[in-house]
């Protein structure tokens, strides 16, 4: 099934009870494990309104699906193989450190991708650039997001920052 382009998910695309579970691991080139665990997101309903529940917060789904107008966002909608843009994000971490991530992005394919949760049609998006922060940290970055429109999220993610390698993979999805 060929898809010309994938639009950003809307509120109507989600259903109460949907649940995604990822496993993640982050390791330095010296073998130091900095992250190792599971992440879960689930759609719940309260008084007829849908929410996305994560480990740390409950977010109204209406906030998550607000149309993205930026041309420098993580996902530049509509998604389409061959599309290129610049991803730019400026952030403040929990300890107050300010930083930025600037990467050239390209959707290199749309094809079946297999992860522990199953096989899904997915876009492979490559991001290459730099991350820096107000504490003087600066690193070259290479990220690959494998995004499955059917699941409205990424099913696999790999990130490389200098001597640090991070992976995240969807291990379970239920409707």
Residue, then its C-alpha position, 0 to 999 in steps of 0.5 A: x500500500x503506497x502512501x503519498x503523505x501522512x498528515x499529523x494525527x488528530x484527536x479522532x485518531x486516538x481511542x481510550x485504552x490505547x497503550x504503547x510500551x518502549x524499552x530503552x537503553x543508553x550506553x557510553x562507548x566505555x560501557x557505562x549504562x546511563x539509561x535502562x528501562x521502560x517507558x509507557x504511554x496510555x490514552x485514558x478518558x475523564x468526563x469524556x475528554x481524552x488524556x495521554x498518561x506518561x510516567x510523570x504527567x497526564x496531558x490533555x490529548x487536545x494539547x498533543x494533537x494541536x496542529x504544528x505550524x513550525x517548519x523546524x519541528x521534529x516532525x514536519x507534517x505532512x510526512x513524505x519520503x524524500x522530504x528534507x527540513x531543518x529541525x530546531x529546538x531550544x530547551x531548558x532542562x530541569x536543572x535550568x541549563x539552556x540548550x539547543x538542538x539543530x539538525x538537518x532532517x530527511x525522510x529516507x524511506x517508507x517501508x515495513x519495519x519490524x520491532x518487538x511489537x510487530x511489523x508496521x509501515x514506517x518512515x525512517x527519518x535521519x537527523x544529523x547536526x549538533x546539540x549544545x548547552x549553556x554549560x559549554x557542552x557541544x556534541x555532534x548528533x545523529x538520530x534516526x526515528x522510525x515513525x509508524x503512522x498507524x500507531x501515531x508515534x515512533x516505533x524505534x529511535x537511535x541517538x548518537x552523541x559523541x561517546x553516547x549511544x541511546x536506543x528505544x524500541x516499541x515492545x508492545x502496542x494495544x488498542 
